[in-house]
Amino acid sequence: MDKQSSALDISVFTEIYAFMRQLIFQDLDTNLEDLKLTKMDVLIVLIVATHEGITMTELANQVGTSKVQISRWIADLEKRYIVKRQNNAANRRIVNVFTTAEGKALFKQKEEQVKEKLKGTLSVLSEQDYETIRHHLADALAVLYKYKSLKD
């Protein structure tokens, strides 16, 4: 074990994940039962809507599941006319995923819920504290994307 991995404290990662998951999904249960959607369904819609044309492989990686499992979820969302799959014109073996009009409307609704939740939650912070959080999260995200590009 090298020096960096032996000193690695994963608690900060788990705490940020748990905090962000709660912050984003806590109030999304509203209307999910009416729509018969799970949190995973909503997560997939959010990812597809923010990455239109994402490949099935990329989507499976982002969700952290297998291609077989993501295919099942996507098939169910297709039946509900929320997303659609389309073979890539340049390479027919690649399948891209897009939101439908219904999917875009669902995304817009959930995006507004998340924005309102974040606005309410973060309103207790001073503008300086908010900018500090935004800046540090943006920096952390840049490093994580760098890691991902090096790993790929």
C-alpha positions in Angstrom: 0.0 0.0 0.0 1.5 3.3 -1.0 1.7 6.4 1.3 -1.3 8.1 -0.5 -3.7 5.2 -0.2 -2.8 4.4 3.4 -3.5 7.9 4.5 -6.8 8.1 2.5 -9.7 9.0 4.6 -12.9 8.0 2.7 -15.2 9.6 5.3 -15.2 12.9 3.4 -16.3 11.2 0.2 -19.0 9.2 1.9 -20.2 12.3 3.8 -20.4 14.4 0.7 -22.2 11.7 -1.2 -24.7 11.2 1.6 -25.2 14.9 2.0 -25.7 15.6 -1.7 -27.9 12.5 -2.2 -30.2 13.7 0.6 -30.1 17.3 -0.6 -31.1 16.3 -4.1 -33.4 13.4 -3.5 -35.0 14.2 -0.2 -38.0 16.0 -1.7 -38.1 14.3 -5.1 -40.3 11.6 -3.7 -43.2 14.0 -4.2 -45.0 12.8 -7.3 -42.7 9.9 -7.8 -45.4 7.5 -6.6 -48.0 9.0 -8.9 -45.6 8.6 -11.8 -44.6 5.1 -10.7 -40.9 6.2 -10.8 -38.1 5.1 -8.5 -35.3 7.3 -7.4 -33.1 5.4 -9.8 -35.5 6.2 -12.7 -35.3 9.9 -11.8 -31.5 9.7 -11.6 -31.3 8.1 -15.0 -33.7 10.8 -16.4 -31.5 13.5 -14.8 -28.3 12.1 -16.3 -29.8 11.6 -19.8 -31.4 15.1 -19.8 -28.1 16.7 -18.9 -26.1 14.5 -21.3 -28.5 14.1 -24.3 -27.2 11.4 -26.5 -25.2 9.6 -23.8 -24.2 6.1 -24.7 -25.7 3.2 -22.9 -22.1 2.3 -21.7 -21.5 5.8 -20.4 -24.9 5.8 -18.7 -24.2 2.4 -17.0 -20.8 3.8 -15.8 -22.4 7.0 -14.4 -25.1 5.1 -12.6 -22.6 2.4 -11.4 -24.4 -0.6 -12.8 -24.1 -3.1 -15.6 -25.1 -2.6 -19.2 -27.7 -5.4 -18.8 -29.3 -3.6 -15.8 -29.2 -0.2 -17.4 -30.9 -1.7 -20.5 -33.8 -2.9 -18.3 -34.2 0.5 -16.7 -34.1 2.2 -20.1 -36.6 -0.3 -21.6 -39.0 0.5 -18.8 -38.5 4.3 -19.2 -39.0 3.9 -23.0 -42.4 2.1 -22.4 -43.4 5.3 -20.4 -42.2 7.5 -23.3 -39.7 9.3 -21.1 -36.5 8.3 -23.0 -35.7 6.8 -26.3 -32.8 4.8 -27.6 -31.3 5.4 -31.0 -28.4 3.7 -32.8 -25.5 5.9 -33.4 -25.3 6.9 -37.1 -21.5 6.7 -37.2 -21.3 3.3 -35.4 -24.5 1.2 -35.3 -23.1 -0.9 -32.4 -23.3 2.2 -30.2 -26.7 3.1 -28.7 -27.4 6.6 -27.6 -30.1 7.7 -25.2 -32.2 10.8 -25.5 -35.1 12.3 -23.5 -38.5 12.5 -25.2 -40.8 15.5 -24.8 -42.3 13.8 -21.7 -38.8 13.2 -20.4 -37.8 16.8 -20.9 -41.0 18.0 -19.0 -40.2 15.6 -16.1 -36.6 16.8 -16.0 -37.7 20.4 -15.9 -40.1 19.7 -13.1 -37.5 17.8 -11.0 -34.8 20.4 -11.9 -37.1 23.1 -10.4 -37.7 21.1 -7.3 -34.0 20.6 -6.8 -33.3 24.3 -7.4 -36.0 25.3 -4.9 -34.6 22.8 -2.4 -31.0 24.1 -2.8 -32.2 27.7 -2.7 -33.9 27.1 0.6 -31.2 25.0 2.1 -28.3 27.3 1.0 -30.2 30.5 1.8 -29.0 30.3 5.4 -25.4 30.7 4.2 -23.7 34.0 3.7 -22.9 34.9 0.1 -19.2 34.3 0.9 -19.9 30.9 2.4 -22.0 30.0 -0.7 -19.2 31.1 -3.0 -16.7 29.1 -1.0 -18.8 25.9 -1.3 -19.4 26.5 -5.0 -15.7 27.2 -5.7 -14.5 24.1 -3.7 -17.0 21.8 -5.3 -16.1 23.1 -8.8 -12.4 22.5 -8.0 -13.1 19.0 -6.7 -15.2 18.2 -9.7 -12.4 19.4 -12.0 -9.9 17.1 -10.3 -12.3 14.2 -10.5 -12.8 14.7 -14.2 -9.1 14.9 -14.6 -8.8 11.5 -12.8 -11.6 10.1 -15.0 -9.8 11.2 -18.2 -6.5 9.7 -16.9 -8.2 6.5 -16.0 -9.9 6.1 -19.4 
